[in-house]
Amino acid sequence: MLVLGINHNTAPVDVREKVAFAPELMQEALHQVCREAGVAEAAILSTCNRTELYCQPQSPETSFVTLAQRLLAWLCRYHGLSQPVVERATYIHQDSAAIRHLMRVASGLDSMVLGEPQILGQMKSAYAVAQQAATLGSQLNRVFEDVFAVAKQVRSETAIGESPVSVAFAAVTLAQQIFTDIHQARALMIGAGRTIELVVQHLKQSGLHDIVVANRTLTNAQELKHKYGVREVLLADIPKELESTDIVVSSTASQLPILGKGAVERALKARRHRPIFMVDLAVPRDIEPEVAELDDVYLYTVDDLREVIDSNLRNRQEAAREAELIIDNGVAAFLRKQRGLGIVSTLRSFREKAEQIRDLEVEKALKALERGQEPAAVLKELARLLTNKLLHAPSVQMKKASADGHAELIHLAEQLFELEASNEAPRPAAAPPQNQSQS
């Protein structure tokens, strides 16, 4: 198996977006890579932070260097890109290193945010699309099954995903702790940049759907409306919106506070002092510090969250060390199963050869019985011939191994046939006794 990929560690976003695959074209891309790159099995993972090709060559004689070159050339042709530019940003893993890489990716250990859970769902989607496209075979199917099992074990046995390590995620996690039923809450976002978008994503995932985005202009807010179904308003509408808002998250580039103590006081009176949870992620701050003095307001700044994040990041890093041990065991278990599968064809050939010898000798014995020979004599001859023919080839090879000095093969044969070690092996001569001085 081979992995060829580009991610947030190896390429900037302007390169990553050029090698991304459109979801609606993914199945055709899978068929194309199999057809044009000499690939027997394929799956493609394409997210905002990574594009990875998981492939099994058509021929076992194909070297991984050759397969990697074919995949890189195909990727560049497909996207119409210069190969040197893409090649500088790619990484390649093969065999056990490829299995380890998939397990680390699925477990969130290779993500921009350590332990983030979305990547496992994205990988499962990539697997499902490859199944629909019929570009998976027995090898990649086994790989994905083991990868998902290990990722599930990492999630269930470590705290890798329990502690928020981004300000957006930390803000939403804190809101979930304060509101016992966050689904019934109403949220107001101030600003429409990337941080606010992440907060909206996390709120949506937590089950909160009543979200308003206030911005200086409606253009960016309308983009969030189209993506997430939020309602957009102008900054001037904030005082009115506050009266029915339970959660406020602010992140703008304003040099002056946007929300003052007076506006919040008036909103609290209109709310009959139902509490408001506020998170100010802006630097300089969007919400006047004096707002924190008000009863019924829970105001947190980015510094408050930073302490939580730093602590949680340490927790995740400790969990990541535990996860790496689980992955080590997962890779070892996968390789053991692969080695076990490797003997299947040999065992099948061995059994087929033994059955051919059996059928031939049984046919001879039946003919002897038809000629009227004594049944007991026929059975004895059948047993003798079967024993001789089944043991002939192993006996010849063991004699040759002994003559050539391959003692390890003799020892292996003893294990294979459950034999006791021979007592006839020559022993080294005993050393002569040393002369002792006479007194």
N, C-alpha and C positions, 0 to 999 in steps of 0.2 A: 504493500500500500504506500501511496505517496500523497503528501499534502504540499500544495503550492499556494502561498497566500501573501496578502498585503494587509497591514493593519495600522492602527493609530501610532504604533511604536516605530514603524518603518517608513511611513509616508504621510505628508500633510493632507488636509482635507481636499485640496484641489486635485491631488492625484487619486485619492481614494474614490472620489465621486465619479472619476472617469472610468474606473474599472468596475463600478457597481452594475448589477444586472437588474433590469426591470422585472418585477414579479410576473407580469403577464407574458414575458418572453422567456421565462426560465426553462420551461420544458423543451422548447426548441433549442435553447443553448445547450442543454444536457445532451440532446440527440446529436447536436453538431460536434460537441467535443468528443463524444464517443466515435463518431464517424471520421473526424479529421485528425485526431491526435493518437489514434491507436489505443483507445481506452476501452476496456471491457465493462467496467462499472464506474459510475460517476455520481457525485452529489456536489452541489454548489451552495455555500453559505454566503449571503450578501447582506450586510447591514451597513449602518452609517460609519461604523468603526473598522470594518474588516470585509474583505472578499477572500474566500478560501475555496480551493478546488480539492476535493477528496477523490482519488482515482486509484483504480486497479488496472494494470496493463493487460492487454489482450494476450500477450505471450509471456511466459515466465522467463524467456531468454532476453526480453527487453531490459536493458540496464536502466537504473533509476536516473542516471544522467541523461540518457536519451529521452526517457519519458518526460523529464522535467523540461528539456529543451522544446519538445513538441508542445507541451502544455503552455509554456511561456509564449511560443510563437503563435499558437491559436488564440490565446487571450489578447495579444496585441492586435491580431487580425480582426478579431470579433469587435473590438472597441475602436479600431482604427488609430492605434497609438504607436509611438516610436518604441521599439523594443529596448534600447539602452535605458530610456527613462524608467520604464516599468521594471526592468531587470534589477536596477539599483535598489528598488523598494521591496523586492520579493524575498521571501524566505522559503526554504524547502525542508521538509522532514520526511523520513522514510521508516518503514517497518515499526520497530518498538518506539522510536522517537515520535513517529506520526501518531501512534495510539496515545502516547503520553500527552502530546499536544492537544488532541481532541478532548481528552478527559479534563485537562486544565482549562480549556476554553469553555466546555460545558459547565464546569464547576464555578466559573467566574473568576478564576485565578489569573487569566490573561486579559482581563477587561480593563478599560480606562479607569473605572471605579471598581476597586477590588471587591469581589463577591457579589456584583450586581446580578439579579436573578433573571433579567429579561433574555440573556443570551441563550439559556437552556431552551426556552420556548422558541426562539429563533432557529436554533439548531434542529429542534424537533420538526419545525415547519419545513426546513430544507430537506430533511429526511423524507417527510410525507410527499413533498413535490417530486423528489427523485423516485419514490415508489410509484406515484401516478404516472411518471414518464417511463417507467419500466427500465430505468438505467441502474438499478441496484441488483446485485447478485448475492450469492451466499456469503462472500467474503465481507463486503461492506455492510450487509445486514447484520452479521455477527459483530462487526466493529461497533456499529451504532447501538446495538442492544447492550453491549458491555459498557459503552461510554455513558449511556443514559442511566444504567444501574449504578455506576460509580458516582455520577453526579447526584443522583438521589441519595446515595449513602452520605456523601459530603454534606448535603443540605440537612439531612436528618441527624447526623452525628457530630456536626460542628456548628459553631455560631457564625459561620462565614457571612450569612446574609441577614443577621438579626439586628445589627447595629448600623444606623445610617451614617454615611460618610460623605454626603454632599449637603450643602446648605439647603437645597430645595427639598431633598428627601428628609433631612432632619426637621425642617419646618413642618412638613406634613405629618411626620411621625409624632411630633410634639402635639400637634392639633388632635391627632387620634387619641392621645393619652388624656387630653383635657375634655374632649367631647365623647361621652359614652356611645352616642349614636351619631357619628359624623355624617351619615347619609342624610339626616334631616337638617344639617347646617347649611348656611348660605355664605359664600365666600366672595370677597372683593379683592381683586388683584390690581395693584397700582403699578403701571409700567407694562410694557409688552415685549421685553427683550427675551434673550435665551433663558435666563434664570427663571423668569416668570413662566415661560412656556414649560419648563421642567416641573415647576410647582403645579401647574395645571394638569400635566400628565399624571403626576403622583396623586393629586386629588381625585382625578377621574378613576384611577385604578383603585383608590380606596372606597369608591362608591358614592362620592359627592358629585352631584351634577349641576347644582344651581350656582353657577360661577359668573361673575361680572368682571370685565377687564376695563379699567379706566386708564386712558392714555392722553398725552398732550394732543396727538392727532389720531384719527380713527384708522389710518391705513394699516399699521401693524396690528392693531387690535382686531381689525376685520380679518386679517390672516389667521389669527387664533380662532376667530369665530368659524371660519370655513373648516379649520382642522379639527376643532374640539367642540364646536357647538356652544361656545360661550356667548354672553351678551356684551356688547361693547358700548362704552360711554366716554364722555370727555372728563378731564380732571375737574372741571367746574361742577360736575354732577356728583362728586364724592360726598359732600355733606348730606345730601338727600339719600344717597345709597347706604350711608352708614347706619341709618335708622333701622334698616332691616338686615344688617350684616352681622354675622357671628365671627367670621374669620377674615382678617386683613393681612395680606402679604404685600410688601412694597419693595420694589427694586427699580429705581430710575437713576439717571445720570444728573439729576437736578443738583445745583449747588446750594439751594435753599430748601428748607423743610416744605413739604407739600401739605402735610396734615398737622394742624396745630391743636393745642389743648382745648381751646374754646369750641372748635367744631366737634371734638369728641365729647365734650361735656354736654352739648346740646343734643347730640345723638343718643347719649345715655339716658337723658331725661325722656326723650321720645320713646326709648325702648323700655322705660320703667326699670332701668338699672339692670336689665339682663346683661351679663358680662360679654365682653368682646376680647377675643384672642388676637394679638397683633404681633407680626414679625417684620422687623425692619432690616432688610438685607442690603440696604444701600450704604455707600460710603462716598461723600458725606450723607448723614442720615436724612431720610425722608420724613420721619415722624419726630416731632419735638420731644426731647427727653422728658419734659414736664408731664407728658401724657401718662407716664408710668406712675405718677403720684395719684392718679385718679383711682377711686375704688371701682371695682367691677371691670378693670382693664388689666389684662395680662400682656405686658409688652416685653418682647425679646429682641435683642440686637444680633448682628452677625457675630459679635464677639461672644455672646452667650452661647450661640450655637457652635462656635469654633471649639469651645471647651468640650462640648459633647462629642463633636466630630473627632477631635484628636484622641479622646479616650476610646471612642468606638473604633477608630482606625487601628489603635493598638490591639483592641480585642479581635478585629478581623485579621490582623497580621498573625496573631497567635493561632487563630482558627485556620489560617492559610497553611501554617506549618503542620497542623493536624491533617488538613486536607491533602497535603503532599504525601503524607505517609499512606493515606487511603488510596491515593492514585498509584503510588509505588506497588502496593499490593494488587491493585486492579490490573496494572500492566503485566505483572508477573503471572496473575491468574489467566489473563488472556493468552499470553505466550504459551503457558502450559497446555491450554486447550488447543491452541494451534498445533503444537507439537504432537498432541494426541491425535488430531485429525490427520496429520501427515503420515501416520502409520496405517491409516485405514486402507489405502490402495495396496500397500504391501501385504497386509493381512488378507485382503481379498484375493490377490494373486496367489498367495501361499495356499489358501483354502481351495481355490479353483484347481491348482496343480495337484493337490492331494486327492480331490474328488475325481479328477481324470484318471489318476493311478488306480483309485478304488474301483471306478466303473469298469476299467479295462480288466482288472483282475477278477472282479465278480462275474463279468461276462465269460471269461475263460473257465471259471469254476462251474458256472451253470451248464456250459457245453460239456464239461467232463462228467457232470451228473447225468446229462442226457445220454452220454455214451455208456452209462451203467457203472461208472467207477464207484468205489466204496465211499459213501458220504463222509465218514470220519477222515479218510485219507485226503479227500478233496478239501475239507475244511482246514486241515493241518497245512496243506500246500498253499492254500489261499492266505492263511495267516503268515506263513514264512515269506511268501513273495511280497505281501504288503509291507511287512517289516523291513525287508531288504531294500525295496525300492524307495520307501519313505526316508530311510536312514542313509541311503547311498550318498546323496549330494552333501548333506551335513558332515558325514564321515570323511569324505574326500577333502572338504574345505578345512576341517579341524586338523587333519594330518598335515596339510600344506601349511597352515598357520603355525603348527608346532615346529615343523622343519625350518620355517623362516624366522623362528624366534619370537613370534607374536603371542607372548604369554597372556596379554590382556584379552585376546580373542578367545583363548581357551577358558579363561576365567568367566568371560561373558557367556560362553556356551554352557558352562556349569550352572550359572544363574538362570539362563533361558530354559534349560531342560530340567531344572531343579535337581542337579546331581551333587553328590558329595564330592569334595575335592579329592583328586587322586592321591593315594599314598605312595605311588611309585615314582614320583618326581625325584630327580637326583638331589641329594642334599650336599651342601658344602662340607668338605673334609674338616674334621676337628683339628684345631691347632695343636701341634706337638707340645708336650709339657716343657716348661722352661727348666733349664739346669739349675739345681739349687746348690749352693756352696756347702761343702761338708765342714762340720765343726771339728 
